[in-house]
Amino acid sequence: MSSKILLKAGTNEVEILELYLDEGTGDKKKRWSFGLNVAKVKKIIKEDDLKNFSGRKDGTSNKVGSGKIDTHNILVLGMFEFMGSVIPLIDLSGWLRMDKVRGENRMVLITEFNNVTSAFLVSGVNRIHRISWEELESLQGDMAKYAEGTIIGTVKLTDPNRILQVLDLEQALDDLSPAKGDAVLLDVAQVDEVFFKALCADDSRSMRNLVKQALEKGGFSVEAFVNGKDLWDALLTFKDKSEREGKPITDYLQLVVSDIEMPGMDGHAVTRRIKADPILKELTVFLFSSLITEELLHKGASVGADRQYSKPQIASLVAQAWEDANTMMEAHR
């Protein structure tokens, strides 16, 4: 699916599909607006048009998507055929702990990210919004604690006025995974000492924890941030220290790992700023995302990313990070 609008890398813009879930009926009806990156949506179809749909059968347990989703989970409503594969239909309202999804013409969003194709049942879809990541506000205070793992941030919309809540679907798939995503950590080589320093940022709790745990297992101390703006502010602190003490930035920090889509500032914008800075440009920058397409690879390269990885490649990311950091330190000795 695409709106055919070309987004230039590093402009800090994204296209968000607005979907909605309805609760209640009559005077008590409430409509909730949610958002999802258009790049993760393969197709939108009517629920009535599902091919060979088979409802969930209690007591059965099957794993689909290379063992990443357990169909025994209560949130899996059933399975259906899509482009020659059988994929799960997930109860989005149930995952959000809302009432059962309502609507006479319910829709199904077929998504693909982290090499997993799945589908989510919604009441309907509205339109695509082109926004700046600066417009996406991170959750604060008690709301951040309550909604962490489901909502990554909110956008204020007009015409009419409403709040668009952007979903953390990476966490949704992680919740439906029997191994909770830990399986990919098994291939990361264990290092018993801390040798290097890294900063990472990801608005998805599951992806952020994965990167942090993997790098720590691989010999890095890690500071993790929930958005690109906080990551950039931390980088400026390291830059100030480097200038104040007259030492290379790489004496304090060797690696930056950034998600692409984040509130405040996306990974492409962060990378472009790093590589344009006379001091920070010496840092190694990896982009890590649930969605790495040919177009995104091109965009990442255009802003100067040293390497780009997706979730299944986490072991390769850590191995390369170790090699690059070791080479960097050797060069400065």
C-alpha positions in Angstrom: 0.0 0.0 0.0 1.3 3.5 -0.8 -0.1 7.0 -1.2 2.5 7.5 -3.9 4.0 10.5 -2.1 7.8 10.4 -2.0 9.2 11.3 1.4 12.8 12.5 1.2 15.2 11.0 3.8 16.1 13.2 6.7 13.1 15.5 6.4 11.6 14.0 9.6 8.3 13.2 7.9 6.1 10.1 7.8 2.8 9.0 6.4 0.4 7.7 9.0 -2.7 5.7 8.2 -5.6 6.6 10.5 -7.8 3.7 11.6 -10.5 3.6 14.2 -12.2 1.3 16.8 -15.7 1.8 17.9 -17.0 1.0 21.4 -20.6 1.0 22.6 -23.7 1.8 20.7 -26.2 4.6 20.3 -25.6 7.6 22.6 -22.8 5.7 24.3 -20.9 5.1 21.1 -17.3 6.2 21.3 -14.8 6.2 18.4 -11.1 6.0 19.1 -8.6 7.0 16.4 -5.2 5.2 16.1 -2.3 5.5 13.7 0.1 3.1 11.9 3.0 3.8 9.6 1.8 3.3 6.0 5.0 1.5 5.1 3.9 -1.4 7.3 0.5 -1.9 5.6 0.4 -4.2 2.7 -3.3 -4.1 2.0 -6.7 -3.1 3.4 -9.7 -5.4 2.8 -13.2 -5.8 4.0 -13.7 -8.5 6.7 -16.4 -10.0 4.5 -13.8 -10.5 1.7 -11.4 -12.7 3.7 -10.6 -15.9 1.7 -11.0 -19.3 3.4 -11.3 -17.8 6.8 -11.3 -20.3 9.7 -12.3 -19.2 13.1 -10.2 -19.9 16.2 -10.6 -23.4 17.7 -10.1 -23.7 21.4 -7.5 -26.2 22.4 -5.5 -26.0 19.2 -2.0 -24.5 19.2 -0.1 -23.8 16.0 2.7 -21.5 15.3 2.8 -19.3 12.2 5.3 -16.8 10.7 8.3 -19.0 11.5 7.1 -19.7 15.0 6.6 -16.1 15.9 2.9 -16.1 16.5 1.0 -18.7 18.5 -2.5 -19.2 17.1 -3.6 -20.6 20.5 -3.5 -17.0 21.9 -7.0 -15.7 22.7 -6.2 -12.6 20.6 -6.0 -14.7 17.4 -9.5 -14.7 16.0 -8.7 -17.2 13.2 -6.6 -17.8 10.1 -7.2 -16.8 6.5 -5.4 -17.1 3.1 -3.5 -14.2 1.7 -1.2 -14.4 -1.4 -0.7 -18.1 -1.0 0.0 -18.0 2.7 -2.1 -18.6 5.8 -1.9 -15.7 8.2 -3.5 -14.9 11.6 -6.3 -12.3 12.1 -5.5 -10.5 15.4 -8.1 -8.9 17.7 -6.6 -5.3 17.9 -9.3 -4.1 20.4 -8.6 -7.1 22.6 -4.9 -6.4 22.6 -5.7 -2.8 23.6 -8.0 -4.1 26.4 -11.0 -2.4 24.8 -14.5 -3.7 24.1 -15.0 -6.1 21.2 -14.6 -4.3 17.9 -17.8 -3.0 16.4 -19.0 -1.8 13.0 -21.1 -3.1 10.2 -18.3 -2.8 7.6 -15.3 -3.9 9.6 -11.9 -3.8 7.9 -8.8 -5.9 8.0 -5.3 -4.3 7.9 -2.7 -6.7 6.5 0.7 -5.7 7.8 4.3 -6.9 7.2 7.3 -6.0 9.4 10.0 -8.0 11.2 9.6 -10.6 8.4 6.1 -11.4 9.7 2.8 -11.0 7.8 -0.3 -10.7 10.0 -3.6 -8.9 10.0 -5.6 -6.8 12.5 -9.3 -6.4 12.7 -10.5 -2.8 13.0 -13.9 -0.9 12.8 -12.7 1.0 9.8 -10.0 3.3 8.3 -10.2 7.0 7.6 -7.3 8.6 5.7 -3.5 9.0 5.4 -1.9 11.9 7.2 1.5 13.2 6.3 3.1 14.5 9.5 6.4 15.5 11.0 7.7 13.3 13.8 7.9 16.5 15.8 4.1 16.5 15.8 4.1 13.1 17.5 4.2 13.7 21.2 5.7 11.1 23.5 3.5 10.0 26.4 4.3 11.6 29.7 4.0 10.7 33.4 1.4 8.2 34.5 0.0 7.9 31.0 3.4 6.8 29.7 3.5 4.1 32.4 0.0 3.0 31.6 0.2 2.9 27.8 3.8 1.8 27.3 3.9 -1.2 25.1 0.7 -0.2 23.2 1.0 3.5 22.3 4.2 5.2 21.2 2.8 8.7 21.1 -0.1 11.0 20.1 -0.8 13.5 17.3 -3.4 16.3 17.6 -5.6 16.4 14.5 -8.1 19.0 13.3 -11.2 18.9 11.1 -12.6 17.6 13.3 -10.5 17.9 16.5 -9.3 14.5 17.7 -6.3 12.7 19.1 -4.5 10.1 16.9 -2.8 7.4 19.0 0.1 5.8 17.2 0.3 2.1 17.8 3.3 0.0 18.9 2.5 -3.1 16.8 6.0 -4.5 17.3 5.0 -5.0 20.9 1.7 -6.6 19.8 3.5 -9.3 17.9 6.0 -9.7 20.7 3.1 -10.3 23.1 1.8 -13.0 20.7 5.1 -14.7 20.4 5.7 -17.8 22.6 9.3 -16.8 23.1 8.6 -13.1 23.6 11.4 -12.3 21.1 14.1 -13.8 23.3 15.0 -16.4 20.7 16.9 -14.0 18.5 19.2 -13.2 21.5 20.5 -16.8 21.5 22.7 -16.2 18.5 24.4 -13.1 20.1 27.9 -14.0 21.2 28.4 -13.6 25.0 31.1 -11.2 26.1 31.8 -11.2 29.9 33.4 -7.7 30.1 32.2 -4.3 29.0 34.6 -2.7 26.5 32.5 -0.1 24.6 29.8 2.5 25.0 26.6 2.7 22.9 23.5 4.8 22.7 20.3 3.4 21.3 16.8 4.8 20.7 13.5 3.0 19.8 10.0 4.0 20.6 8.9 0.4 20.7 9.5 -1.1 24.1 10.1 -4.6 22.8 12.6 -3.4 20.1 14.4 -1.1 22.5 14.9 -3.8 25.1 16.1 -6.2 22.4 18.8 -3.8 21.2 19.9 -3.0 24.7 20.1 -6.6 25.9 21.8 -7.7 22.7 24.5 -5.0 22.9 25.0 -5.6 26.6 25.5 -9.3 26.0 28.0 -8.3 23.3 30.3 -6.2 25.5 28.7 -2.7 25.4 27.3 -0.5 28.1 24.1 1.0 26.7 21.9 4.0 27.4 18.5 3.6 25.8 16.0 6.4 24.8 12.4 6.3 23.8 12.7 8.9 20.9 15.1 10.5 18.6 15.0 13.9 20.3 16.2 12.5 23.6 18.9 10.6 21.7 20.1 13.8 20.0 20.2 15.7 23.2 22.3 13.0 24.8 24.7 13.1 21.8 25.1 16.9 22.3 26.1 16.2 25.9 28.9 13.9 24.7 29.9 16.4 22.1 30.2 19.1 24.7 32.4 16.9 26.9 34.6 16.0 23.9 35.1 19.7 23.1 35.6 20.7 26.7 38.3 18.0 27.4 39.9 18.2 24.0 39.5 14.5 23.2 37.9 12.6 20.3 34.2 11.8 20.6 35.1 8.2 20.2 37.0 8.2 23.5 33.5 8.5 25.2 31.2 6.8 22.8 31.6 4.3 19.9 28.2 3.4 18.6 24.7 4.8 18.0 21.8 2.5 17.1 18.6 4.2 16.1 15.2 3.1 15.1 13.9 4.9 12.0 10.4 6.0 13.0 10.2 7.8 16.4 8.5 10.8 18.1 10.3 14.1 18.1 13.0 13.1 15.5 13.2 10.1 13.3 16.3 8.0 12.8 17.0 9.4 9.4 17.0 12.9 10.7 19.2 11.9 13.7 21.7 10.2 11.4 21.8 13.2 9.0 22.6 15.5 11.9 25.3 13.2 13.2 27.1 12.9 9.9 26.8 16.6 9.2 28.5 17.5 12.5 32.3 17.9 12.5 32.7 16.1 15.8 29.9 13.6 15.9 30.5 12.4 12.3 33.2 10.1 13.6 30.6 7.9 15.4 29.4 4.6 13.9 25.7 4.8 13.2 23.5 1.8 12.7 19.8 2.0 11.8 17.7 -0.8 13.3 14.1 -1.1 12.3 11.2 -3.6 12.1 10.9 -2.6 8.4 13.9 -2.4 6.1 12.9 -2.1 2.5 14.9 -1.3 -0.6 13.6 2.3 -0.4 14.5 2.6 3.3 17.9 1.2 2.6 18.5 3.8 0.0 17.2 6.6 2.3 19.4 5.3 5.2 22.5 5.3 2.9 21.6 8.8 1.6 21.8 10.3 5.2 25.1 8.5 6.0 24.1 5.4 8.0 27.1 3.1 8.3 24.9 -0.1 8.3 21.2 -1.0 8.5 19.5 -4.0 10.2 16.2 -5.5 11.0 15.2 -7.6 14.0 16.2 -11.0 12.7 19.7 -9.6 12.1 20.4 -8.6 15.7 23.3 -11.1 16.1 24.9 -9.7 13.0 24.4 -6.1 14.3 26.2 -6.9 17.5 29.1 -8.8 15.8 29.6 -5.9 13.4 29.3 -3.3 16.2 32.1 -5.1 18.1 34.3 -5.3 15.1 33.8 -1.6 14.2 34.3 -0.4 17.7 37.5 -2.5 18.1 38.9 -1.2 14.8 38.0 2.4 15.9 39.8 2.1 19.2 42.8 0.4 17.7 43.1 3.3 15.2 43.3 5.9 18.0 46.0 4.1 20.1 
